[in-house]
Amino acid sequence: MRNLSIILTSIVGLSLFAISCNKDSSISEDTELIQQIVESENRSTIDPSDLPTVTKITLDEEYFETYIENVVVARGLGFEVELGNGENIYFSERGEGLVSRRGFRHGHGPCGMGHRGIRVPIANLPTSIVDYIAANYLGAETKRAKTNNNNGNYFVLIKTDDGRVVLKFDADGNFIEEVSCIYHGCGGIIQVDVADLLTTIVDYIIANYPTADIQKAGQKINSGNYGVVLNIDGDRVIVVFDEGGNFLFERS
């Protein structure tokens, strides 16, 4: 009986070791692929709508607190997606998220980590979060939720009469703050007061989005681009301008 116990223990130990080795091997392969995507000489910009469907679903459900600023395809390798919060995340050619050796899911950015987190069914949110939303955002509809891989914080997307709002709670369900889709305080984005926006930006918004309410604005350190969050009849629209205030593109 004792010998059987030793054998079973050995089998379990070997199985766990094999799983660990396979995981390490997969992460190493992903890390190498990420590096190849970054260093590829065959890179070109594409529209976010051209991303694989599985990638678009991942971005929509797991990065709802920000937006897609730019997408680069490295032919034969995969995709680099630059987010409005300063993170760069990577996907294989088939659209699967890549896992970096640095210990987080497919993210590189000014914080040194991705903010992917784990999806949380709305029905499974802590009562304290549900009660807070009901008390402070009357009539709001909760659309999506996730937890952060690093500290267990919750991010919850709600829809209100004033537009989309992302709320951040700690692991115990205590409210922390509303999260801007273009600013997370890690050094990649400088928050800009709406009153300090360039005149060319304000004039463009007035002329092209006459019913819009300007909610927030920020400027990316690496490119100098401005991101401006608009609320138009309850829907979020992000308009991006270059450093001189010239319109570049629009994102939802």
Contacts in CASP RR format, 6 or more apart in sequence:
PFRMAT RR
TARGET T0000
AUTHOR 0000-0000-0000
METHOD contacts of the structure
MODEL  1
MRNLSIILTSIVGLSLFAISCNKDSSISEDTELIQQIVESENRSTIDPSD
LPTVTKITLDEEYFETYIENVVVARGLGFEVELGNGENIYFSERGEGLVS
RRGFRHGHGPCGMGHRGIRVPIANLPTSIVDYIAANYLGAETKRAKTNNN
NGNYFVLIKTDDGRVVLKFDADGNFIEEVSCIYHGCGGIIQVDVADLLTT
IVDYIIANYPTADIQKAGQKINSGNYGVVLNIDGDRVIVVFDEGGNFLFE
RS
26 99 0 8 1.000
27 99 0 8 1.000
27 100 0 8 1.000
27 101 0 8 1.000
27 103 0 8 1.000
28 101 0 8 1.000
30 97 0 8 1.000
30 98 0 8 1.000
30 99 0 8 1.000
30 100 0 8 1.000
30 101 0 8 1.000
30 106 0 8 1.000
31 98 0 8 1.000
31 99 0 8 1.000
31 100 0 8 1.000
31 101 0 8 1.000
31 102 0 8 1.000
33 77 0 8 1.000
33 78 0 8 1.000
33 90 0 8 1.000
33 92 0 8 1.000
33 98 0 8 1.000
34 90 0 8 1.000
34 98 0 8 1.000
34 100 0 8 1.000
34 106 0 8 1.000
34 108 0 8 1.000
36 74 0 8 1.000
36 77 0 8 1.000
37 43 0 8 1.000
37 74 0 8 1.000
37 77 0 8 1.000
37 78 0 8 1.000
37 79 0 8 1.000
37 80 0 8 1.000
37 90 0 8 1.000
38 80 0 8 1.000
40 74 0 8 1.000
40 75 0 8 1.000
40 77 0 8 1.000
42 74 0 8 1.000
42 75 0 8 1.000
42 76 0 8 1.000
43 72 0 8 1.000
43 73 0 8 1.000
43 74 0 8 1.000
43 75 0 8 1.000
43 80 0 8 1.000
44 72 0 8 1.000
44 73 0 8 1.000
44 75 0 8 1.000
45 70 0 8 1.000
45 71 0 8 1.000
45 72 0 8 1.000
45 73 0 8 1.000
46 71 0 8 1.000
46 72 0 8 1.000
46 73 0 8 1.000
47 71 0 8 1.000
48 56 0 8 1.000
48 68 0 8 1.000
48 71 0 8 1.000
48 81 0 8 1.000
48 251 0 8 1.000
49 56 0 8 1.000
50 71 0 8 1.000
50 73 0 8 1.000
51 59 0 8 1.000
51 71 0 8 1.000
51 79 0 8 1.000
51 81 0 8 1.000
51 91 0 8 1.000
51 95 0 8 1.000
52 79 0 8 1.000
52 91 0 8 1.000
52 94 0 8 1.000
52 95 0 8 1.000
54 94 0 8 1.000
54 95 0 8 1.000
54 96 0 8 1.000
55 79 0 8 1.000
55 81 0 8 1.000
55 91 0 8 1.000
55 95 0 8 1.000
55 97 0 8 1.000
58 91 0 8 1.000
58 97 0 8 1.000
59 68 0 8 1.000
59 81 0 8 1.000
61 119 0 8 1.000
61 144 0 8 1.000
61 146 0 8 1.000
62 116 0 8 1.000
62 117 0 8 1.000
62 119 0 8 1.000
62 146 0 8 1.000
63 83 0 8 1.000
63 89 0 8 1.000
63 115 0 8 1.000
63 116 0 8 1.000
64 143 0 8 1.000
64 144 0 8 1.000
64 146 0 8 1.000
64 155 0 8 1.000
64 157 0 8 1.000
64 166 0 8 1.000
65 85 0 8 1.000
65 115 0 8 1.000
65 155 0 8 1.000
65 157 0 8 1.000
65 166 0 8 1.000
65 179 0 8 1.000
65 181 0 8 1.000
66 83 0 8 1.000
66 84 0 8 1.000
66 85 0 8 1.000
66 86 0 8 1.000
66 87 0 8 1.000
66 115 0 8 1.000
66 181 0 8 1.000
66 182 0 8 1.000
66 184 0 8 1.000
67 83 0 8 1.000
67 84 0 8 1.000
67 181 0 8 1.000
67 182 0 8 1.000
67 238 0 8 1.000
67 251 0 8 1.000
67 252 0 8 1.000
68 81 0 8 1.000
68 82 0 8 1.000
68 83 0 8 1.000
68 84 0 8 1.000
68 251 0 8 1.000
69 82 0 8 1.000
69 83 0 8 1.000
69 84 0 8 1.000
69 86 0 8 1.000
69 220 0 8 1.000
69 225 0 8 1.000
69 240 0 8 1.000
69 251 0 8 1.000
70 81 0 8 1.000
70 82 0 8 1.000
71 79 0 8 1.000
71 80 0 8 1.000
71 81 0 8 1.000
71 82 0 8 1.000
72 79 0 8 1.000
72 80 0 8 1.000
72 81 0 8 1.000
72 82 0 8 1.000
73 79 0 8 1.000
74 80 0 8 1.000
76 93 0 8 1.000
77 93 0 8 1.000
78 90 0 8 1.000
78 91 0 8 1.000
78 92 0 8 1.000
78 93 0 8 1.000
78 95 0 8 1.000
79 90 0 8 1.000
79 91 0 8 1.000
79 92 0 8 1.000
79 93 0 8 1.000
79 95 0 8 1.000
80 88 0 8 1.000
80 89 0 8 1.000
80 90 0 8 1.000
81 88 0 8 1.000
81 89 0 8 1.000
81 90 0 8 1.000
81 91 0 8 1.000
82 88 0 8 1.000
83 89 0 8 1.000
84 181 0 8 1.000
84 182 0 8 1.000
84 189 0 8 1.000
84 220 0 8 1.000
84 227 0 8 1.000
85 115 0 8 1.000
85 181 0 8 1.000
85 182 0 8 1.000
85 183 0 8 1.000
85 184 0 8 1.000
85 189 0 8 1.000
86 109 0 8 1.000
86 110 0 8 1.000
86 184 0 8 1.000
86 186 0 8 1.000
86 188 0 8 1.000
86 189 0 8 1.000
86 220 0 8 1.000
87 107 0 8 1.000
87 108 0 8 1.000
87 109 0 8 1.000
87 110 0 8 1.000
87 111 0 8 1.000
87 114 0 8 1.000
87 115 0 8 1.000
88 107 0 8 1.000
88 108 0 8 1.000
88 109 0 8 1.000
89 97 0 8 1.000
89 106 0 8 1.000
89 107 0 8 1.000
89 108 0 8 1.000
89 114 0 8 1.000
89 116 0 8 1.000
90 97 0 8 1.000
90 98 0 8 1.000
90 100 0 8 1.000
90 106 0 8 1.000
90 107 0 8 1.000
90 108 0 8 1.000
91 97 0 8 1.000
91 98 0 8 1.000
91 106 0 8 1.000
92 98 0 8 1.000
97 105 0 8 1.000
97 106 0 8 1.000
98 106 0 8 1.000
99 105 0 8 1.000
99 106 0 8 1.000
100 106 0 8 1.000
100 107 0 8 1.000
100 108 0 8 1.000
102 108 0 8 1.000
102 112 0 8 1.000
102 113 0 8 1.000
104 112 0 8 1.000
104 113 0 8 1.000
104 114 0 8 1.000
104 116 0 8 1.000
104 149 0 8 1.000
104 150 0 8 1.000
105 114 0 8 1.000
105 116 0 8 1.000
105 117 0 8 1.000
105 149 0 8 1.000
106 114 0 8 1.000
106 116 0 8 1.000
107 113 0 8 1.000
107 114 0 8 1.000
107 116 0 8 1.000
108 114 0 8 1.000
109 186 0 8 1.000
109 188 0 8 1.000
110 186 0 8 1.000
110 187 0 8 1.000
110 188 0 8 1.000
111 184 0 8 1.000
111 186 0 8 1.000
112 186 0 8 1.000
113 150 0 8 1.000
114 149 0 8 1.000
115 148 0 8 1.000
115 184 0 8 1.000
116 146 0 8 1.000
116 149 0 8 1.000
117 146 0 8 1.000
117 147 0 8 1.000
117 148 0 8 1.000
117 149 0 8 1.000
118 146 0 8 1.000
118 147 0 8 1.000
118 149 0 8 1.000
119 144 0 8 1.000
119 145 0 8 1.000
119 146 0 8 1.000
120 145 0 8 1.000
120 146 0 8 1.000
120 147 0 8 1.000
120 154 0 8 1.000
121 145 0 8 1.000
122 142 0 8 1.000
122 144 0 8 1.000
122 145 0 8 1.000
125 142 0 8 1.000
125 145 0 8 1.000
125 154 0 8 1.000
125 156 0 8 1.000
126 154 0 8 1.000
126 169 0 8 1.000
126 172 0 8 1.000
126 173 0 8 1.000
128 169 0 8 1.000
128 172 0 8 1.000
128 173 0 8 1.000
128 174 0 8 1.000
129 154 0 8 1.000
129 156 0 8 1.000
129 167 0 8 1.000
129 169 0 8 1.000
129 173 0 8 1.000
129 175 0 8 1.000
130 142 0 8 1.000
132 167 0 8 1.000
132 169 0 8 1.000
132 173 0 8 1.000
132 175 0 8 1.000
133 140 0 8 1.000
133 142 0 8 1.000
133 156 0 8 1.000
133 158 0 8 1.000
133 167 0 8 1.000
136 175 0 8 1.000
137 158 0 8 1.000
137 160 0 8 1.000
137 165 0 8 1.000
139 160 0 8 1.000
139 161 0 8 1.000
140 158 0 8 1.000
140 159 0 8 1.000
140 160 0 8 1.000
140 165 0 8 1.000
141 158 0 8 1.000
141 159 0 8 1.000
142 156 0 8 1.000
142 157 0 8 1.000
142 158 0 8 1.000
143 157 0 8 1.000
143 158 0 8 1.000
143 159 0 8 1.000
143 164 0 8 1.000
144 156 0 8 1.000
144 157 0 8 1.000
145 154 0 8 1.000
145 155 0 8 1.000
145 156 0 8 1.000
145 157 0 8 1.000
146 154 0 8 1.000
146 155 0 8 1.000
147 153 0 8 1.000
147 154 0 8 1.000
147 155 0 8 1.000
147 171 0 8 1.000
148 154 0 8 1.000
148 155 0 8 1.000
151 170 0 8 1.000
151 171 0 8 1.000
152 170 0 8 1.000
152 171 0 8 1.000
153 168 0 8 1.000
153 169 0 8 1.000
153 170 0 8 1.000
153 171 0 8 1.000
153 176 0 8 1.000
154 168 0 8 1.000
154 169 0 8 1.000
154 170 0 8 1.000
154 171 0 8 1.000
154 173 0 8 1.000
155 166 0 8 1.000
155 167 0 8 1.000
155 168 0 8 1.000
155 179 0 8 1.000
156 166 0 8 1.000
156 167 0 8 1.000
156 168 0 8 1.000
156 169 0 8 1.000
157 164 0 8 1.000
157 165 0 8 1.000
157 166 0 8 1.000
158 164 0 8 1.000
158 165 0 8 1.000
158 166 0 8 1.000
158 167 0 8 1.000
159 165 0 8 1.000
159 234 0 8 1.000
160 234 0 8 1.000
161 234 0 8 1.000
162 213 0 8 1.000
162 231 0 8 1.000
162 234 0 8 1.000
163 231 0 8 1.000
163 234 0 8 1.000
163 235 0 8 1.000
163 236 0 8 1.000
164 234 0 8 1.000
164 235 0 8 1.000
164 236 0 8 1.000
165 178 0 8 1.000
166 178 0 8 1.000
166 179 0 8 1.000
166 181 0 8 1.000
167 175 0 8 1.000
167 177 0 8 1.000
167 178 0 8 1.000
167 179 0 8 1.000
168 175 0 8 1.000
168 176 0 8 1.000
168 177 0 8 1.000
168 178 0 8 1.000
168 179 0 8 1.000
169 175 0 8 1.000
169 176 0 8 1.000
170 176 0 8 1.000
180 191 0 8 1.000
180 216 0 8 1.000
180 229 0 8 1.000
181 216 0 8 1.000
181 229 0 8 1.000
181 236 0 8 1.000
181 238 0 8 1.000
182 189 0 8 1.000
182 216 0 8 1.000
182 217 0 8 1.000
182 218 0 8 1.000
182 227 0 8 1.000
182 229 0 8 1.000
182 238 0 8 1.000
183 189 0 8 1.000
183 191 0 8 1.000
183 216 0 8 1.000
183 218 0 8 1.000
185 191 0 8 1.000
187 221 0 8 1.000
188 220 0 8 1.000
188 221 0 8 1.000
188 222 0 8 1.000
189 218 0 8 1.000
189 219 0 8 1.000
189 220 0 8 1.000
189 221 0 8 1.000
190 218 0 8 1.000
190 219 0 8 1.000
190 220 0 8 1.000
190 221 0 8 1.000
191 216 0 8 1.000
191 217 0 8 1.000
191 218 0 8 1.000
192 217 0 8 1.000
192 218 0 8 1.000
192 219 0 8 1.000
192 226 0 8 1.000
193 217 0 8 1.000
194 214 0 8 1.000
194 215 0 8 1.000
194 216 0 8 1.000
194 217 0 8 1.000
197 214 0 8 1.000
197 217 0 8 1.000
197 226 0 8 1.000
197 228 0 8 1.000
198 226 0 8 1.000
198 241 0 8 1.000
198 244 0 8 1.000
198 245 0 8 1.000
200 241 0 8 1.000
200 244 0 8 1.000
200 245 0 8 1.000
200 246 0 8 1.000
201 226 0 8 1.000
201 228 0 8 1.000
201 241 0 8 1.000
201 245 0 8 1.000
202 214 0 8 1.000
204 239 0 8 1.000
204 241 0 8 1.000
204 245 0 8 1.000
204 247 0 8 1.000
205 212 0 8 1.000
205 214 0 8 1.000
205 228 0 8 1.000
205 230 0 8 1.000
205 239 0 8 1.000
208 247 0 8 1.000
209 230 0 8 1.000
209 232 0 8 1.000
209 237 0 8 1.000
209 239 0 8 1.000
211 232 0 8 1.000
211 233 0 8 1.000
212 230 0 8 1.000
212 231 0 8 1.000
212 232 0 8 1.000
212 237 0 8 1.000
213 230 0 8 1.000
213 231 0 8 1.000
213 232 0 8 1.000
214 228 0 8 1.000
214 229 0 8 1.000
214 230 0 8 1.000
215 229 0 8 1.000
215 230 0 8 1.000
215 231 0 8 1.000
216 228 0 8 1.000
216 229 0 8 1.000
217 226 0 8 1.000
217 227 0 8 1.000
217 228 0 8 1.000
217 229 0 8 1.000
218 226 0 8 1.000
218 227 0 8 1.000
218 228 0 8 1.000
219 225 0 8 1.000
219 226 0 8 1.000
219 227 0 8 1.000
219 243 0 8 1.000
220 227 0 8 1.000
223 242 0 8 1.000
223 243 0 8 1.000
224 242 0 8 1.000
224 243 0 8 1.000
225 240 0 8 1.000
225 241 0 8 1.000
225 242 0 8 1.000
225 243 0 8 1.000
225 248 0 8 1.000
226 240 0 8 1.000
226 241 0 8 1.000
226 242 0 8 1.000
226 243 0 8 1.000
226 245 0 8 1.000
227 238 0 8 1.000
227 239 0 8 1.000
227 240 0 8 1.000
227 241 0 8 1.000
228 238 0 8 1.000
228 239 0 8 1.000
228 240 0 8 1.000
228 241 0 8 1.000
229 236 0 8 1.000
229 237 0 8 1.000
229 238 0 8 1.000
230 236 0 8 1.000
230 237 0 8 1.000
230 238 0 8 1.000
230 239 0 8 1.000
231 237 0 8 1.000
235 252 0 8 1.000
236 252 0 8 1.000
237 250 0 8 1.000
237 251 0 8 1.000
237 252 0 8 1.000
238 250 0 8 1.000
238 251 0 8 1.000
238 252 0 8 1.000
239 247 0 8 1.000
239 249 0 8 1.000
239 250 0 8 1.000
239 251 0 8 1.000
240 247 0 8 1.000
240 248 0 8 1.000
240 249 0 8 1.000
240 250 0 8 1.000
240 251 0 8 1.000
241 247 0 8 1.000
241 248 0 8 1.000
242 248 0 8 1.000
END
